[in-house]
Amino acid sequence: MSHPRTVLVTGASRGIGLELVKQLAALENGPVHIFAACRNPDAATDLQSVVKAHSTVHVVTLDAEDDNSIDSAVKEVQSVLKDEGLNLLVNNAGILEREGVSIPDAKRDVYQRHFNVNATGPVMVTQAFLPLLQKASSASNSANMGIHKAAVINISSTLGSIAENTGIEKIVDHTAYRMTKTALNQLTKTLSIDLAKDGILVVSFCPGWVQTDMGGSQAVLKVNDSVSALLGSFSKLTKEHSGGFFAHTGQPIKY
């Protein structure tokens, strides 16, 4: 199994992002540099514990809503990588708020915050790290697309699928979240076309309904099981997958 040499994960202070960092760090012959990006590293005690246990993990301050923060993060990553590029960017940071999202109670600022973090954030982060992804791709000896070469993985949700929206909104009121994940999937498809010439693979993944702060205790998947399956699916990605939307198991999801 071929692993990326360098990885950056946003939203790495907890949940799926934190578990991605943990499992990447534990891989045999895994990444040499894992950049765990989050808004407030000083408060990320669980992440700091991972850093102490694994010298390959570097904590980076990155707020997806703050362009200056993103630019500073790029400089920090570059200072570690030196002449190397970035093989894998995982846009994982996201929010799901419960108030002000139903149509009767919708609040503009709540919707705008969802879009800013869940959709516009990945645009700005990908734009900022694109030169490093391009550098990794051009330096690779492989003719095949994949996370070993250069890839952007957007953590989406089945709730963002228009085809799969069959009425669960009557039970689970996540309209703002749904809309932003649909937008994120459009970004994935567009980038997969635009970046094909650079040999950069771009896909969306749904981690499933996971027992995290966002998913809640009633969720059906444990975070370690979801992430283990995700990493297995990541490792199998090829050119044919670029632009697609997949479950954590690797099964395709309709947009």
C-alpha positions in Angstrom: 0.0 0.0 0.0 1.5 3.3 -1.1 1.1 6.2 1.4 1.5 9.9 0.9 4.8 11.3 2.1 3.2 14.6 3.2 -0.3 15.3 4.4 -2.3 18.2 5.8 -5.6 17.7 7.6 -7.8 20.7 8.5 -10.2 20.6 11.5 -7.7 18.3 13.3 -8.4 19.2 16.9 -11.2 16.6 17.4 -13.5 14.1 15.8 -12.6 12.7 12.3 -9.8 15.1 11.8 -8.0 14.1 15.0 -8.5 10.4 14.3 -7.2 10.9 10.7 -4.0 12.4 12.2 -3.7 9.6 14.8 -4.1 6.8 12.3 -1.9 8.4 9.7 0.8 8.8 12.4 0.5 5.1 13.3 0.9 3.7 9.8 3.9 1.6 9.1 6.1 3.4 6.5 3.5 6.2 6.7 3.8 9.9 6.0 7.0 11.7 6.9 5.2 14.9 7.7 1.6 15.2 8.9 0.3 18.7 9.4 -2.6 18.8 11.8 -4.3 22.1 11.2 -6.8 23.7 13.6 -8.0 27.1 14.8 -6.7 27.0 18.4 -3.8 24.6 18.9 -3.3 25.6 22.5 -6.8 24.4 23.4 -6.4 21.1 21.4 -5.1 19.0 24.3 -5.8 15.6 22.6 -4.0 16.7 19.5 -1.0 17.9 21.6 -0.8 14.4 23.1 -0.5 13.0 19.6 2.3 15.4 18.7 4.2 14.3 21.8 3.9 10.7 20.8 4.7 11.2 17.1 7.5 13.4 15.8 6.0 13.2 12.3 3.0 15.3 13.4 3.2 19.1 13.2 0.4 21.3 14.6 -0.4 24.3 12.4 -2.8 27.2 13.2 -5.4 27.5 10.5 -8.8 29.1 10.6 -10.7 28.4 7.3 -12.6 31.6 7.8 -9.5 33.8 8.0 -7.4 34.3 4.9 -4.5 35.7 6.8 -4.5 32.6 9.0 -4.5 30.4 5.8 -1.6 32.3 4.3 0.4 32.0 7.6 -0.3 28.3 7.6 1.1 27.9 4.1 4.3 29.6 5.2 4.6 27.4 8.2 4.1 24.3 6.2 6.6 25.5 3.6 9.2 26.1 6.3 9.0 22.4 7.3 8.7 21.0 3.8 11.5 23.2 2.3 11.8 21.9 -1.3 9.1 19.3 -1.0 5.5 19.5 -2.1 2.3 18.5 -0.4 0.9 15.1 -1.5 -2.4 15.1 0.2 -4.8 17.9 1.4 -7.8 16.8 3.4 -10.4 19.5 3.7 -12.1 18.2 6.8 -13.0 21.3 8.9 -16.7 22.0 9.0 -19.6 23.1 11.2 -23.2 22.0 11.8 -25.3 24.3 13.9 -28.7 23.4 15.2 -30.3 26.8 15.6 -31.4 29.2 12.8 -31.3 26.5 10.1 -34.9 25.4 9.7 -36.8 27.4 7.1 -39.3 28.8 9.6 -36.5 30.0 11.8 -33.7 30.6 9.2 -31.2 33.2 10.1 -29.0 34.8 7.4 -25.8 34.9 9.5 -26.1 31.2 10.4 -26.4 30.2 6.8 -23.5 32.5 5.8 -21.3 31.0 8.5 -22.1 27.5 7.3 -21.1 28.5 3.7 -18.0 30.3 4.9 -16.6 27.3 6.8 -18.0 24.4 4.8 -17.8 25.6 1.2 -15.8 28.8 0.8 -13.2 27.6 3.4 -12.1 24.6 1.3 -11.9 26.9 -1.7 -9.5 29.3 0.0 -7.5 26.5 1.6 -7.1 24.6 -1.6 -6.2 27.7 -3.5 -3.5 28.6 -0.9 -1.9 25.1 -0.9 -2.3 24.5 -4.6 1.3 25.4 -5.5 2.6 22.8 -3.0 0.2 20.2 -4.4 1.5 21.1 -7.9 5.1 20.8 -6.8 4.4 17.3 -5.3 2.7 16.2 -8.5 5.5 17.4 -10.8 8.2 15.9 -8.6 6.5 12.5 -8.6 7.9 9.7 -10.7 4.5 8.1 -10.9 2.3 8.5 -13.9 -0.7 7.4 -11.9 -3.0 9.7 -9.9 -3.4 9.0 -6.3 -2.7 10.2 -2.7 0.9 9.1 -3.2 1.3 11.8 -5.9 -1.1 14.7 -5.3 -4.7 14.8 -4.1 -7.4 16.9 -2.5 -10.0 15.0 -0.5 -13.1 17.0 0.6 -14.9 15.5 3.6 -18.6 15.9 2.6 -21.8 14.1 3.6 -24.6 12.1 2.1 -26.8 14.9 3.4 -25.3 17.0 0.6 -26.5 14.5 -2.1 -29.5 15.9 -4.0 -30.2 12.4 -5.4 -30.2 10.9 -1.9 -32.5 13.5 -0.4 -35.7 11.5 0.0 -37.3 13.4 2.9 -35.1 12.8 6.0 -35.2 16.6 6.4 -38.6 16.1 8.1 -36.7 14.4 10.9 -33.3 15.9 10.8 -33.3 19.6 10.1 -29.9 20.4 8.6 -30.9 22.6 5.6 -27.8 24.9 5.9 -25.4 22.0 6.3 -27.0 20.1 3.4 -26.7 23.1 1.1 -23.0 23.7 1.9 -22.1 20.1 1.4 -23.8 20.1 -2.0 -21.7 23.2 -2.8 -18.6 21.4 -1.6 -19.4 18.5 -4.0 -19.7 20.9 -6.8 -16.2 22.2 -5.9 -14.9 18.7 -6.0 -16.2 18.0 -9.5 -15.0 21.4 -10.8 -11.5 21.0 -9.3 -11.2 17.5 -10.7 -11.6 18.9 -14.2 -9.5 22.0 -13.7 -6.6 20.2 -11.9 -6.5 17.1 -14.1 -3.8 18.7 -16.2 -1.6 18.9 -13.1 -2.1 15.3 -12.2 -4.0 16.2 -9.0 -6.8 13.9 -8.0 -9.9 15.4 -6.3 -12.7 13.5 -4.6 -15.4 13.9 -2.0 -16.0 11.4 0.8 -18.8 10.9 3.3 -17.4 9.4 6.6 -20.8 8.1 7.5 -22.9 8.9 10.6 -20.1 9.0 13.2 -20.0 9.2 17.0 -18.4 12.7 17.2 -19.4 16.0 18.7 -21.1 16.7 15.4 -22.6 13.3 14.8 -23.8 12.7 18.4 -23.8 9.6 20.6 -26.6 8.0 18.7 -24.5 7.7 15.5 -24.0 4.2 14.2 -20.2 4.4 13.5 -17.3 4.7 15.9 -14.8 7.3 14.8 -11.9 4.9 14.6 -13.9 2.5 12.4 -15.0 5.3 10.0 -11.4 6.6 9.7 -9.9 3.2 9.2 -12.3 2.6 6.3 -11.6 6.1 4.9 -7.9 5.6 4.9 -8.3 2.2 3.2 -10.5 3.8 0.5 -8.1 6.7 0.1 -5.3 4.4 -0.7 -7.2 2.8 -3.5 -8.0 6.0 -5.4 -7.0 6.3 -9.0 -7.6 8.6 -12.0 -11.0 7.0 -12.6 -12.2 8.1 -9.1 -11.3 11.8 -9.6 -14.4 14.0 -9.4 -16.4 11.3 -7.6 -18.3 11.2 -4.4 -17.9 8.1 -2.1 -18.9 6.6 1.2 -16.2 5.7 3.7 -16.3 2.2 2.4 -15.4 3.4 -1.1 -18.9 2.8 -2.5 -20.0 5.6 -4.9 -22.7 8.1 -3.8 -24.9 9.9 -6.4 -24.5 13.6 -6.4 
